[in-house]
Amino acid sequence: MKIGMAGIGLMGHGIAGNLLRHGHTLVLLEHPGNQPLDALRAAGATTAPTPRAVAAQVELMLLVVTGSPQVEAVLTGPDGALQGLRPGSVVIDCSTALPESTQRMARAVQAAGSRMLDAPMTRTPKEAAEGRLNLLVGGDADLLDRMRPVLQCFAENITAVGPIGAGHAMKLLHNYVSLGMVTLLAEAAACAHRSGVAPDAFVQVLAQGGGGGIALERIKPFLLAGDPSGLRFSVANACKDLGYYRQMASDAGAAGAIAGAVLGTLEDALRALGPEGLMPQVAGVLSRPRG
């Protein structure tokens, strides 16, 4: 298949590499936020300067960008993809976005004679490179079946979760829970540090009881050795995702007090760490003397 991609960051780079290894032809959007493209070009990928120019060459447009503003800019901005999409083509949005925006974009894609799925990802750049992502897919079941062979090039688990927009809703729910658990552990670890509890004892006791699980495993290298690489997820992106979750909860009339507290903690950490700070480092920020 001839596939266009917008968003060759840490996740997108791994996805692109797997698509090329499975024999697909790739046209990549040139953007200063891309990771280095040398290896992808060497494997046969080409580039184009605008979303419109990318879309005009492909059957499938894959978006792996930061959030709703970027998705909307790629699709409907100046020289946007909707101006170049061929009738009958497909757009798949693997970004993390607001469901309301996703539904609007799907209507715009349909008006342009094409179809759309939202398929946000879970897991990390490591699994993206290995072709082992999880995808949460919203949209028409028949279209998903048609696109499944492409998605299986970079995803281990593909879960249909409902109509268009449901994929992004499920991703926000997932990230709220997973990032919330990491934030809770970071705060508890900071209290343990200031209360004289040894980090190895803290980790061991939680792992053997109700605090064990993936969140603890990802933050553990930082707690024990100051290594944040166990969770290469930026605090800036966490703030974005939690902000989206709070907007979705507000729109649904759902409770959001805990989410508000998590977001406030992460916003404080972002101010302390800067845009490159990673989630495990929140524990270090919270360990500092207050006031």
N, C-alpha and C positions, 0 to 999 in steps of 0.2 A: 504494500500500500504506500502511496505517497502522502507523507504526513508533515504538517507544519507545526512548529513549536514556538511558543512565546514563553520565555522564562527558563533560562539555562543557569539556574543557581545550583546550590548543593544538591537539591532533590532532582531538579530538571536534568542536570548533567548525567546522573546515574540512569534516569529514565531514557534519555536520548541514546546513551551507549548501548543499552539493552535492545532498544528498537533497531539500531543499526546491526547489532549482532544477529538479530532474527531476520535480517534481509530487507527491512523496510527502507524506503528512501526518505531522507529528512531534509527539510528546509527550515532553517533556524532564523528567528528574528534577531537582527543585530541590536544590541542594547548594552550600555555601559555597565549594567548590573550583572551581566553574564559572567560565569566562570570562564577560564581560558578555553578556547574552542579548538586548539591545535589538534588534540587527539580525535575529536569528533570530525574535524575536516579531513584528517588523515584516513579516517574510516569511511569517508564518502559524503559527509554532510555538506550542504551548501548553505549560504545565508542570503537574506534579503533585507532591505533597509526599513521597510514599513510593514505593519500587519496586513495591509491591503495587498502588498506585493507577495507576501507569504501565502495568503489565502487563495490568491489567484492561481497558484501552482499546484494546489493539493486537494485531496479528497477528504482529509480529516485535519482539523485544527485543534491542537492540544495546548491548553493553557496551564502553566505551572507558575503563576505569579503570586504576589504577596497577599492581595485581598481584593475586596469589591471595587475600590476606585481603579485599581490597575486592570482588573477584568473589564470593567466598563470602558476604560480608555482603549484597550486593545481591540475591543469589538466595535465600539461606536464613536471613538474619538476621530480626530482628523486622520485621514488615510487609514481608518480602522478596517478590521477584517471583514465587517459586513459589506463594505464596498467592493470587496474582491471575491467573496465566497461564490463558488459555483453552485447552481441549483442542485439540490440533492446531496450536498456535502454534509458533514457532521462536525459539530463543535463539542469537545469534551473538556470541561473545566475541572482540573485537579487542584485548584487553589483552595484556600480557606476563605469563605465569603458569606455574606449575609443572605439567608434564604430569600428574602424579599427582592434583593437585587438580582439574584439568580433567576427568579421567576420572570422578572422584567426582561432580562437578557434573553431568556429562552423565547419569550414572545417576539422579541426583535429578530432573533435568529430565524424563527419560523416565518415571520413576515418576509424575510429575505430568501425564502425557499429552501431552507436547510433545517436541520434538527439538532437538538442539544441534550446532553447528559451532564449532570454534575457528579463528579467522582473524586471527592477529596480523599487525601491519603492519611494513613497513620503509619507509624514507625519512623525511621531516621534515614539520613543520607547513606549510612552503611547498607541498610536493606534496599534502598533505591539502587545502589550500585550492584547489589547481588540479585536484583530482580525479585525481591521478596516483600514488596509493600503490601499493605492492606488497603483496599479501595471500598468506599461506602458510596453506592451508586443510587442516584435519584433519576427517574425518568422512565420512558417507555420500555417495557420488558423485552419486546421484540428487537428494539434498537440495541439494547444491551447485549442480547444474544448475538447480534450481528457484529458488534464491536468487541466481544469477549476475546477472540483470538489475539487482537492487538493488545488489549489490556493485560492478558496473561503473559506478555513478553516482559512485563516489569512488576507484576503483582502476583503474590502467592495466594491471597484470599480476596475474593470479590463478592461483596454482599449487597444484594438489592434491598434498599430500605424504604422504597416508596416512590411517589411521584416526583417530578422535577422540584428541586429545592430541598428534598428530604435528606439527600446526601450531605449537604452543607449543614442542615440542622443537626444531623447525627454527629458530624465532625465537631461542631461546637459543643455538643453535650459531652463527647469523648474528651475533648481538650480541657473543658472545665473540670471534669473529674480527675483526669491524669495530672494536669498542672496544679489543680487544687491540692492533690495529695502530696506532690513534691513541695509545694509551699508550706503546707502543714508540717511536713517532716523537717523542713529547713528551720521553721520557727521552734519546733521542739528540740532540734539539735542545738540551736543557739541557746535555749534555756538550759539544756544539759551542760553545755560548755561553761556557762556562767554559774552553774550550780555545782561544778566540780565533778561531774560524771564523765568518765573516760569515754572517748569516741568509740573505741572497740567494744566496750561494754554496752553502750547505747545501741550500736548496730546489732550486736549479737542478741540482746534481749528482744528487740523489736522483731528481728528475723525469726526468732523462735516462737513468737506470739502473734497477736493481732496486727502488729505493724509491719509484718513481712509483705513482700510482693515486689512487683516491677519497679514501682516508684522508689522504694528503698534501695534496690539494686542499682538504679541509675544514679542516685545521689551518693551512694556509699563511697566510691573512689574519692570524692571531694572531702567527705567527712573524715576519712582515714588518712588521706595523703595529699589533700589539697589539689586533686586532679579533677577538673570540671568536665573532662571529655566523655564521661559516662552518659551525659545528656547534652548533646550539642544543639540545644534549642535556646534561642536568645530570649532574654527577658523582654526585649522590645516586641518580639513576635507574640510572646505570652500575653503582654498587655493588650495588643491588638485583638487576639483571640478572645480574651476575657471581656473586652469591651463589646465585641460582637455578640458574645453569649448574653451579656446583660441586656443588650438591645433586643435580642430575640426573646428573652424572658419577659422583658417589659411589654413587648408587643403582644405576647401571649397572656399577659396578666398573671404570670407565674411568680412565685417567691424568688427573691434575689438578694437577701441580706448577706448570706455567706459569700456569694459571688462578689458582692461589693467589698467585703473585707479582704478577700483574696486579691482583687484588683488593686485596692489601695496599698496593700503590702508590696505588690509587684511594681507599682508606680514609684513608690519610695526607693525600692531597690534599683530601678532603672535610673533614677536621678543619681544614685551613688555609683553605679557601675558604668554608666554610659551605654551607647547603643550596641557595643560588642559583648556586653556581659552575658553570661550563660546562666541558665536556671540553677544549677547546683551552687553557684556563687552567692545566691540569695542567703544561704546559711551563714556565709562569712559576713555579709552586711548586717544581718540580724544579731550576730554575736558581738558587734561593736557596742561600747558603752552608749547608752541612750542620753540625749540631751546634751 
